[in-house]
């Protein structure tokens, strides 16, 4: 978590856990700390961590079992891929908007993306 970030604390926590699941760092069946334990570890309110877990449940990324805890959901890989694609599209739209703001044509943007992609493959 970063105090310098403009994002609220719960968004920072949510983003970190979501990213860990979508990247495969956390996999199906992995247990998460209890809401109270996470709050204690991060020195935040229990309400904050409860809100994070509720949001992750809405996204079908975790399952919470009363008396047992919260676990990474058994959601299939197609769902996770779809979620990642949706986030990637949002980032692409942001890049398109910004490139228009600086007067970059679609063709220039594609060329730049191609160049960066080729450089990434050679590393």
C-alpha positions in Angstrom: 0.0 0.0 0.0 1.1 3.5 -0.7 0.2 6.6 1.2 1.3 8.6 -1.9 -1.3 6.9 -4.1 -4.5 8.8 -4.9 -6.5 5.5 -4.8 -8.3 4.7 -1.5 -6.7 2.0 0.6 -9.4 -0.5 -0.1 -8.9 -0.1 -3.9 -5.1 -0.6 -3.4 -5.8 -3.8 -1.4 -8.4 -5.0 -3.9 -6.2 -4.4 -6.8 -3.2 -6.3 -5.3 -5.3 -9.4 -4.4 -7.1 -9.3 -7.7 -3.8 -9.1 -9.6 -2.4 -12.0 -7.6 -5.3 -14.1 -8.6 -5.4 -13.1 -12.2 -1.7 -13.5 -12.6 -1.8 -17.0 -11.2 0.3 -16.1 -8.1 -2.7 -17.2 -6.0 -4.5 -20.3 -7.4 -7.7 -22.1 -6.9 -8.1 -23.3 -3.3 -5.5 -21.0 -1.8 -6.7 -19.6 1.4 -6.7 -15.9 2.2 -6.1 -14.4 5.6 -9.2 -13.8 7.7 -10.8 -10.4 7.4 -9.6 -9.6 10.9 -6.0 -10.9 10.3 -5.7 -9.0 7.0 -6.9 -5.8 8.7 -4.4 -6.3 11.6 -1.5 -7.1 9.2 -2.2 -4.1 7.0 -3.1 -1.8 9.9 -6.5 -0.9 8.4 -10.1 -1.2 9.5 -11.9 -4.5 9.5 -14.6 -2.7 7.5 -12.0 -2.0 4.8 -10.9 -5.6 4.5 -14.6 -6.8 4.6 -15.4 -4.5 1.7 -12.4 -5.9 -0.3 -13.5 -9.5 0.3 -17.1 -8.7 -0.6 -16.0 -7.1 -3.9 -13.8 -10.1 -4.7 -16.7 -12.4 -4.1 -18.9 -10.3 -6.4 -16.2 -10.7 -9.1 -16.3 -14.5 -8.4 -12.6 -14.5 -7.6 -13.0 -15.7 -4.1 -15.4 -17.9 -2.1 -16.1 -17.3 1.6 -17.2 -20.1 3.7 -18.6 -19.3 7.2 -16.4 -20.7 9.9 -13.7 -21.8 7.4 -12.5 -18.6 5.7 -12.0 -17.2 2.2 -10.4 -19.1 -0.6 -9.5 -18.4 -4.2 -12.5 -19.5 -6.3 -12.5 -22.5 -8.5 -13.5 -20.2 -11.4 -12.4 -21.6 -14.7 -9.5 -20.2 -16.7 -11.9 -18.8 -19.4 -13.4 -16.5 -16.8 -10.0 -15.3 -15.6 -8.9 -14.8 -19.2 -12.1 -12.8 -19.9 -11.5 -10.6 -16.9 -7.9 -9.9 -17.9 -9.0 -9.1 -21.5 -11.6 -6.6 -20.2 -8.9 -4.9 -18.1 -6.5 -4.9 -21.1 -9.2 -3.3 -23.3 -9.7 -0.5 -20.7 -6.0 0.2 -20.8 -6.0 0.2 -24.6 -8.9 2.7 -24.7 -6.9 4.9 -22.3 -3.9 4.7 -24.6 -6.0 5.5 -27.6 -7.5 8.6 -25.9 -4.1 9.8 -24.8 -2.5 9.3 -28.2 -5.3 11.4 -29.8 -4.7 14.1 -27.3 -1.1 14.4 -28.5 -2.1 14.3 -32.1 -0.9 10.7 -32.8 -2.6 9.0 -35.7 -4.0 5.4 -35.4 -1.3 4.3 -37.8 1.5 5.9 -35.7 0.1 4.3 -32.6 0.0 0.8 -34.3 3.6 1.3 -35.5 4.8 2.4 -32.1 3.0 -0.6 -30.5 4.6 -3.0 -33.0 8.0 -1.6 -32.3 7.6 -2.0 -28.6 6.3 -5.5 -29.0 9.3 -6.5 -31.2 11.7 -5.0 -28.6 9.9 -6.9 -25.8 10.4 -10.2 -27.7 14.1 -9.7 -28.2 14.8 -9.2 -24.5 
